[in-house]
Amino acid sequence: MKLMICANLGVGGLPAIDLPSSKIDQWQSDRVKALTMALKDASRRGAEVCIIAGGLFTQDFIAQSQLSAVMKTVGGHGIAVKYVPFLRELDGVEGRLPKTGALSVIVPREDGRVDIKIEGTATSIPVVTGTGLEELEDVVRPHTPISIIRSGSDVGVALNGGSRLVRLGPLAASGFGDRIGSGYLLIETADHKYSAEWIECAVHPFVVCEVAIDRPQSSRELVGTVGNAIKEVNRDACLRVELVGHLPLDVYINTDDLAEQLERYFFYVEVVDECRLDLNIADLDTDVSLLAEFVRRVVGDDSLSKAEKTRILRCGWNALNGKGLAE
């Protein structure tokens, strides 16, 4: 048989990224959509049972419409769902859960432990609360090859001596560069042997797109250049545009304005200017002007990041030359 394990959906919670207010309502429905996508995918892959090991709901007040949407999703895919909530999730929620034959709510004992028995098999999965994730390896015993360990808001699954965190949500990760992606664990059991496959699953994948800028461009030209580079990117994505290339010191790119233009088309956008300055510092060695001294001091300040140096140099260079700070 195949078993699906997911956790930490957090229906009712706010996003980890700074979304505009116009998309907050969409975010709430996207939480439920993430669960729908995962259950559909697991069903297609042959999963018979789903264990939601915690974090299905946030600790804050949950609207009844959201509870109903979750229950409708749970019951529509032919998979028996066993929900093992964190005790704090049940405050004000347990008595309001609509009844459905597809869902079994399993409340842990006071010590935080419960055993999930899968009907028709000899599989019994212990769920332990309060054990540190670093101790996952010690919990696995020969007679329990699968264990679920919950620590704080994290859920981990131990299988055959290995372990991994389990998280499901609308985002591919909590942010750009985050290594803990969104998805579920698909465990297959056969002849007392267990194997696991991690299935990536997210409504809004994180996409990083590098765009080369080879010459100074007006705002309209820049939007066109970036638009051509990202035209194949999924419009539901969280997009990070990294501008690269060599530009003169007096050219300023308004990344906020560019991000605002792109936010009309993508779920979330951030733009960063990684362009290098087309400036030879050695040419300023014998220059005693205030402009040259300003450049030398900024370049030599190791407390500043590369991006901060570039921004300060561009603003200062324009100001000292009597120019505006933006295009």
C-alpha positions as CSV (number, residue, x, y, z in Angstrom):
1,M,0.0,0.0,0.0
2,K,0.9,3.7,-0.3
3,L,0.7,6.2,2.5
4,M,0.7,10.0,2.2
5,I,2.1,12.1,5.0
6,C,1.8,15.9,5.1
7,A,1.8,18.7,7.7
8,N,1.8,22.4,8.5
9,L,-0.7,23.6,6.0
10,G,-1.9,26.3,8.5
11,V,-5.4,27.1,7.0
12,G,-6.3,30.6,8.3
13,G,-2.8,31.8,8.7
14,L,-1.1,34.8,7.0
15,P,1.7,34.4,4.4
16,A,5.4,34.4,5.3
17,I,6.0,37.0,2.5
18,D,4.8,40.5,2.3
19,L,1.7,40.3,0.0
20,P,-0.5,43.3,-0.9
21,S,-3.8,43.3,0.8
22,S,-5.6,42.6,-2.5
23,K,-4.1,39.1,-2.4
24,I,-4.6,38.2,1.2
25,D,-8.0,36.7,0.5
26,Q,-6.6,34.7,-2.4
27,W,-3.9,33.4,0.0
28,Q,-6.5,32.0,2.3
29,S,-8.1,30.0,-0.5
30,D,-4.7,29.0,-1.8
31,R,-4.0,27.2,1.5
32,V,-7.0,24.9,0.7
33,K,-6.0,24.7,-2.9
34,A,-2.5,23.3,-1.9
35,L,-4.2,20.5,0.1
36,T,-6.5,19.8,-2.9
37,M,-3.5,19.6,-5.3
38,A,-1.6,17.3,-3.0
39,L,-4.5,14.9,-2.4
40,K,-5.3,14.7,-6.1
41,D,-1.7,14.0,-6.9
42,A,-1.4,11.4,-4.2
43,S,-4.6,9.7,-5.3
44,R,-3.3,9.5,-8.8
45,R,-0.1,7.9,-7.5
46,G,-2.1,5.2,-5.7
47,A,-2.2,6.5,-2.1
48,E,-4.9,5.0,0.0
49,V,-4.4,6.8,3.4
50,C,-3.3,10.3,4.2
51,I,-1.9,11.3,7.6
52,I,-2.1,15.1,8.3
53,A,0.4,15.2,11.2
54,G,-0.4,18.7,12.5
55,G,-0.8,22.3,11.6
56,L,-3.9,21.8,9.4
57,F,-5.3,25.0,11.0
58,T,-3.6,28.0,12.4
59,Q,-4.1,28.8,16.1
60,D,-6.1,31.9,15.3
61,F,-9.8,32.1,14.7
62,I,-10.9,30.1,11.6
63,A,-14.0,31.2,9.7
64,Q,-16.6,28.5,9.3
65,S,-16.4,28.9,5.5
66,Q,-12.7,27.9,5.6
67,L,-13.5,24.9,7.8
68,S,-16.1,23.8,5.4
69,A,-13.8,24.2,2.4
70,V,-11.2,22.0,4.1
71,M,-13.7,19.3,4.9
72,K,-15.0,19.4,1.3
73,T,-11.4,19.0,0.0
74,V,-10.6,16.2,2.4
75,G,-13.6,14.1,1.4
76,G,-13.4,14.4,-2.4
77,H,-10.5,12.3,-3.4
78,G,-11.0,8.7,-2.3
79,I,-8.3,8.8,0.3
80,A,-9.0,8.1,4.0
81,V,-7.5,11.0,6.0
82,K,-6.3,10.7,9.5
83,Y,-5.7,14.1,11.1
84,V,-3.6,14.2,14.2
85,P,-3.8,17.8,15.4
86,F,-1.5,19.7,17.7
87,L,-3.6,20.1,20.9
88,R,-3.5,23.9,20.5
89,E,-5.2,23.6,17.1
90,L,-8.3,22.2,18.6
91,D,-9.2,25.3,20.7
92,G,-12.4,26.6,19.3
93,V,-12.2,24.3,16.2
94,E,-12.9,20.7,17.3
95,G,-16.7,21.2,17.9
96,R,-17.1,23.1,14.6
97,L,-15.6,20.5,12.3
98,P,-18.2,19.3,9.8
99,K,-18.6,15.6,9.8
100,T,-17.2,13.6,6.9
101,G,-16.7,9.8,6.6
102,A,-13.3,10.4,4.9
103,L,-11.8,12.2,8.0
104,S,-10.8,10.7,11.3
105,V,-9.6,13.2,14.0
106,I,-7.2,11.4,16.3
107,V,-6.5,13.4,19.5
108,P,-3.1,12.6,21.2
109,R,-3.0,11.7,24.9
110,E,-1.7,14.2,27.4
111,D,1.8,12.9,26.9
112,G,1.5,13.8,23.3
113,R,1.6,10.3,21.9
114,V,-0.8,8.3,19.8
115,D,-0.6,5.2,17.6
116,I,-2.2,5.3,14.2
117,K,-3.4,1.9,13.1
118,I,-4.0,1.5,9.3
119,E,-7.1,-0.7,8.8
120,G,-6.6,-3.9,7.0
121,T,-2.8,-3.9,7.5
122,A,-0.4,-4.6,10.3
123,T,1.0,-1.0,10.1
124,S,1.0,1.0,13.3
125,I,2.6,4.4,13.3
126,P,3.5,6.2,16.5
127,V,3.1,9.9,16.7
128,V,5.2,11.5,19.4
129,T,5.1,15.1,20.5
130,G,7.8,17.0,22.3
131,T,10.8,15.0,21.0
132,G,13.5,17.1,19.4
133,L,13.9,16.5,15.6
134,E,17.5,15.8,16.1
135,E,16.5,12.7,18.1
136,L,14.4,11.2,15.2
137,E,16.9,8.4,14.6
138,D,16.6,7.2,18.2
139,V,12.8,6.9,18.0
140,V,12.8,4.3,15.2
141,R,12.7,0.8,16.5
142,P,12.7,-2.5,14.5
143,H,9.0,-3.0,15.1
144,T,8.0,0.6,14.1
145,P,9.9,1.4,10.9
146,I,7.8,4.6,10.5
147,S,7.5,7.2,13.2
148,I,6.2,10.8,13.2
149,I,7.9,13.2,15.6
150,R,6.5,16.7,16.3
151,S,8.5,19.4,17.9
152,G,7.1,22.9,18.2
153,S,5.6,23.7,14.8
154,D,7.8,21.3,13.0
155,V,6.8,17.8,12.0
156,G,9.4,15.1,11.1
157,V,9.0,11.6,9.7
158,A,11.6,8.9,10.5
159,L,11.7,6.0,8.1
160,N,14.2,3.1,8.2
161,G,16.7,5.2,10.1
162,G,16.4,8.3,7.9
163,S,14.4,11.4,8.6
164,R,13.0,14.5,7.0
165,L,10.8,17.5,7.8
166,V,7.4,17.5,6.3
167,R,5.7,20.7,5.2
168,L,2.8,21.4,2.8
169,G,1.6,24.8,1.7
170,P,0.9,27.2,-1.2
171,L,4.6,28.2,-1.5
172,A,7.4,26.0,-2.8
173,A,9.4,27.2,0.3
174,S,9.2,29.8,3.0
175,G,11.2,32.2,0.9
176,F,13.8,32.4,-1.8
177,G,16.8,30.2,-1.0
178,D,14.9,28.2,1.7
179,R,15.9,24.6,1.4
180,I,12.7,23.2,3.0
181,G,10.3,22.9,0.1
182,S,6.6,22.3,0.1
183,G,5.2,18.9,-0.6
184,Y,4.3,15.6,0.9
185,L,6.0,12.2,1.6
186,L,4.7,9.2,-0.3
187,I,5.6,6.0,1.6
188,E,5.2,2.6,-0.1
189,T,5.0,-0.6,2.0
190,A,5.5,-4.1,0.5
191,D,6.6,-7.3,2.2
192,H,7.5,-5.5,5.4
193,K,9.8,-3.1,3.4
194,Y,9.3,0.6,3.3
195,S,10.5,3.2,0.8
196,A,9.7,6.9,0.6
197,E,9.5,9.5,-2.2
198,W,9.3,13.2,-1.6
199,I,6.8,14.9,-3.9
200,E,7.2,18.6,-4.5
201,C,3.8,20.3,-4.6
202,A,3.0,24.0,-4.4
203,V,0.5,26.4,-5.8
204,H,3.1,29.2,-6.1
205,P,6.6,27.9,-7.0
206,F,9.6,30.2,-6.3
207,V,11.3,31.2,-9.5
208,V,14.6,33.1,-9.8
209,C,15.2,34.7,-13.3
210,E,18.5,36.4,-14.2
211,V,18.2,39.2,-16.7
212,A,21.3,40.6,-18.4
213,I,21.4,44.4,-18.9
214,D,24.1,45.3,-21.4
215,R,23.5,49.0,-21.8
216,P,21.6,51.9,-20.2
217,Q,17.9,51.6,-20.8
218,S,14.9,53.8,-20.2
219,S,12.2,52.6,-17.9
220,R,10.0,51.4,-20.8
221,E,12.9,49.6,-22.5
222,L,13.9,47.9,-19.2
223,V,10.3,46.7,-18.7
224,G,10.4,45.2,-22.2
225,T,13.8,43.5,-21.7
226,V,12.6,41.9,-18.4
227,G,9.3,41.0,-19.9
228,N,10.9,39.1,-22.7
229,A,13.1,37.2,-20.3
230,I,10.2,36.1,-18.0
231,K,7.4,35.5,-20.6
232,E,7.5,31.7,-20.1
233,V,7.3,31.9,-16.2
234,N,4.1,30.6,-14.6
235,R,1.9,33.6,-13.6
236,D,1.1,32.0,-10.3
237,A,4.8,32.0,-9.4
238,C,6.7,34.0,-6.7
239,L,9.2,35.7,-9.0
240,R,12.6,37.1,-8.1
241,V,14.3,39.1,-11.0
242,E,18.0,39.5,-10.6
243,L,19.4,42.2,-12.9
244,V,23.1,41.6,-14.0
245,G,25.6,43.2,-16.3
246,H,27.9,46.3,-16.4
247,L,26.4,49.8,-16.2
248,P,27.8,53.3,-15.9
249,L,27.9,54.7,-12.4
250,D,25.4,57.4,-13.2
251,V,22.7,54.9,-14.4
252,Y,20.1,54.2,-11.7
253,I,17.6,51.4,-11.9
254,N,14.4,51.9,-10.0
255,T,13.8,48.3,-8.8
256,D,10.7,49.3,-6.8
257,D,9.0,50.7,-9.8
258,L,9.9,47.7,-11.9
259,A,8.6,45.3,-9.3
260,E,5.3,47.3,-9.2
261,Q,4.9,47.0,-12.9
262,L,5.4,43.2,-12.7
263,E,3.2,42.6,-9.7
264,R,0.2,43.1,-12.0
265,Y,1.0,39.8,-13.7
266,F,2.6,37.6,-11.0
267,F,1.5,36.4,-7.5
268,Y,4.6,38.0,-5.9
269,V,7.6,39.8,-7.3
270,E,10.8,41.2,-6.0
271,V,13.6,42.8,-8.1
272,V,17.2,43.1,-7.1
273,D,19.9,45.1,-8.9
274,E,23.0,42.9,-9.1
275,C,24.6,44.9,-11.9
276,R,28.3,45.7,-11.6
277,L,29.6,49.2,-12.0
278,D,31.4,50.0,-15.2
279,L,34.1,51.9,-13.3
280,N,37.8,51.4,-13.1
281,I,38.9,52.4,-9.6
282,A,42.5,52.5,-10.6
283,D,41.8,55.4,-12.8
284,L,40.9,57.5,-9.7
285,D,44.2,56.8,-7.9
286,T,45.7,60.2,-8.7
287,D,42.4,62.1,-8.8
288,V,42.2,64.4,-5.8
289,S,38.6,65.6,-6.4
290,L,35.9,65.2,-3.9
291,L,34.1,62.8,-6.3
292,A,37.1,60.4,-6.5
293,E,37.6,60.5,-2.7
294,F,33.9,59.6,-2.2
295,V,34.3,56.6,-4.5
296,R,37.5,55.4,-2.8
297,R,35.9,55.6,0.7
298,V,32.7,53.7,-0.3
299,V,34.6,51.0,-2.2
300,G,37.0,50.5,0.8
301,D,34.2,50.2,3.4
302,D,34.1,46.5,4.2
303,S,31.0,46.9,6.4
304,L,28.8,47.5,3.3
305,S,27.5,44.8,1.0
306,K,28.1,44.9,-2.7
307,A,24.5,46.0,-3.3
308,E,24.7,48.8,-0.7
309,K,28.0,50.0,-2.2
310,T,26.5,50.2,-5.6
311,R,23.5,52.1,-4.5
312,I,25.5,54.6,-2.4
313,L,27.9,55.1,-5.3
314,R,25.2,55.8,-7.8
315,C,23.2,58.2,-5.6
316,G,26.4,60.0,-4.4
317,W,27.8,60.2,-7.9
318,N,24.6,61.7,-9.3
319,A,24.3,64.1,-6.4
320,L,27.9,65.4,-6.7
321,N,27.3,65.9,-10.4
322,G,24.1,67.8,-9.8
323,K,21.9,65.1,-11.3
324,G,18.7,63.5,-10.1
325,L,18.8,60.2,-8.1
326,A,16.5,58.3,-10.5
327,E,16.1,58.1,-14.3
